[in-house]
Amino acid sequence: MKGNTKGISVWIWVIAGIIVGIILFTVFIQLLVYTTNAKEVQIAKMTFDELVYDVNSFCGTFGIAKTTKTFTFPDIVSRVYATNESKIQSFINGRSYGKILCMNATTEFLCQNVRCDVELSDIGVKNTLTTLVNKILGGFQSIDYQLNIQKTDCRVSIVNSGETPSSCA
């Protein structure tokens, strides 16, 4: 009888150890996901701030100016667009227009006023099977957008490389 009690107590310790291990593993995974998400949000904000800075710099120039830059947005960013009213997305032929630049991310919504009218090509991450699997595995994926920034007579145009700005009419 005594030997049987000793065997049961060992199994109780083994089961308790497994439960504690599962709890610690779960806490570690949650911390890892939170850290990765916070890093992605920080990168998205920095890239968005860089875009706003570039637009405001071009707004202050006289005449026609043009440059090509690469902006890297993490896959948590679902859309970057221009508008005249916060949180209202309106696209005409894949482009948005306005004096407010906005960014939608999974946990953040950010808008900033700019100094002039902006034309912006659709910047948005399309969720695919690859991005979904990468998110499940806790991976970090970003998408590079090579954009032409150009000051025209009526606005600053930010269009995908190879596209031309819309006319001012």
RASUL-V110651 format. One record per residue. RES is the residue in three letters. SS is DSSP state (H for helix, E for strand, C for the rest). NEAR is the number of other ideal C-beta (glycine too) atoms within 12 Angstrom. D_LAST is the distance of its C-alpha to the last C-alpha in Angstrom with 2 decimals. Layout:
BEGIN
RES_SS_NEAR_D_LAST, RES_SS_NEAR_D_LAST
END
This chain:
BEGIN
MET_C_7_94.65, LYS_H_8_93.79, GLY_H_9_92.18, ASN_H_10_90.01, THR_H_11_88.67, LYS_H_12_87.79, GLY_H_13_85.77, ILE_H_14_83.83, SER_H_14_82.99, VAL_H_14_81.66, TRP_H_14_79.38, ILE_H_14_78.18, TRP_H_14_77.25, VAL_H_14_75.50, ILE_H_14_73.45, ALA_H_14_72.65, GLY_H_14_71.54, ILE_H_14_69.24, ILE_H_14_67.69, VAL_H_14_67.18, GLY_H_14_65.65, ILE_H_14_63.17, ILE_H_14_62.20, LEU_H_14_61.73, PHE_H_14_59.69, THR_H_14_57.38, VAL_H_14_56.93, PHE_H_15_56.19, ILE_H_17_53.53, GLN_H_15_51.83, LEU_H_15_51.87, LEU_H_18_50.42, VAL_H_23_47.56, TYR_H_16_46.84, THR_H_16_46.88, THR_H_26_44.58, ASN_H_25_42.10, ALA_H_21_42.23, LYS_H_20_41.61, GLU_H_33_38.57, VAL_H_28_37.12, GLN_H_20_37.77, ILE_H_28_36.08, ALA_H_37_33.02, LYS_H_26_32.79, MET_H_22_33.26, THR_H_33_30.54, PHE_H_37_28.11, ASP_H_21_29.11, GLU_H_27_28.55, LEU_H_38_24.98, VAL_H_34_24.32, TYR_H_21_26.10, ASP_H_33_24.04, VAL_H_40_20.72, ASN_H_23_22.20, SER_H_20_23.51, PHE_H_34_20.18, CYS_H_27_18.68, GLY_C_16_21.47, THR_C_20_20.95, PHE_C_9_19.66, GLY_C_11_17.82, ILE_C_18_16.97, ALA_E_21_19.44, LYS_E_22_20.12, THR_E_21_22.99, THR_E_19_24.24, LYS_E_25_26.34, THR_E_20_28.32, PHE_E_36_28.41, THR_E_26_31.36, PHE_E_32_31.29, PRO_E_37_34.52, ASP_C_31_34.72, ILE_C_37_35.05, VAL_E_38_31.31, SER_E_26_29.83, ARG_E_33_26.18, VAL_E_45_23.93, TYR_E_38_20.56, ALA_E_41_18.03, THR_E_31_17.91, ASN_C_21_17.83, GLU_C_17_21.26, SER_C_20_24.14, LYS_C_17_25.50, ILE_C_16_22.73, GLN_C_28_21.22, SER_C_21_18.08, PHE_C_21_16.77, ILE_E_17_14.01, ASN_C_13_15.18, GLY_C_18_17.47, ARG_E_28_15.20, SER_E_35_15.21, TYR_E_34_13.15, GLY_E_31_14.78, LYS_E_27_17.12, ILE_E_30_20.22, LEU_E_41_21.47, CYS_E_36_24.16, MET_E_42_26.85, ASN_E_27_29.15, ALA_E_28_32.53, THR_C_23_35.67, THR_C_21_37.25, GLU_C_24_34.46, PHE_E_23_31.19, LEU_E_27_29.47, CYS_E_26_26.35, GLN_E_26_25.41, ASN_E_22_22.98, VAL_E_33_20.98, ARG_E_22_19.99, CYS_E_28_16.19, ASP_E_30_13.37, VAL_E_42_14.09, GLU_E_41_12.90, LEU_E_47_16.28, SER_E_35_17.70, ASP_C_27_20.41, ILE_E_36_23.55, GLY_C_26_26.45, VAL_C_31_30.01, LYS_C_15_31.12, ASN_C_19_34.77, THR_C_13_36.95, LEU_H_10_40.71, THR_H_16_40.90, THR_H_23_39.13, LEU_H_15_41.30, VAL_H_14_44.50, ASN_H_22_43.53, LYS_H_23_43.04, ILE_H_13_46.39, LEU_C_15_48.10, GLY_C_20_46.61, GLY_C_21_44.67, PHE_C_25_41.67, GLN_C_26_38.74, SER_E_23_35.44, ILE_E_29_32.38, ASP_E_18_30.74, TYR_E_31_26.99, GLN_E_20_26.01, LEU_E_36_22.53, ASN_E_29_20.35, ILE_E_38_19.15, GLN_E_32_16.66, LYS_E_31_15.29, THR_C_28_11.94, ASP_C_18_10.50, CYS_C_19_8.93, ARG_C_32_11.29, VAL_E_41_14.24, SER_E_36_13.90, ILE_E_45_17.20, VAL_E_32_17.47, ASN_E_26_20.67, SER_C_20_22.32, GLY_C_10_21.33, GLU_C_22_17.81, THR_C_16_14.65, PRO_C_29_11.76, SER_C_26_8.54, SER_C_11_5.63, CYS_C_15_3.80, ALA_C_7_0.00
END
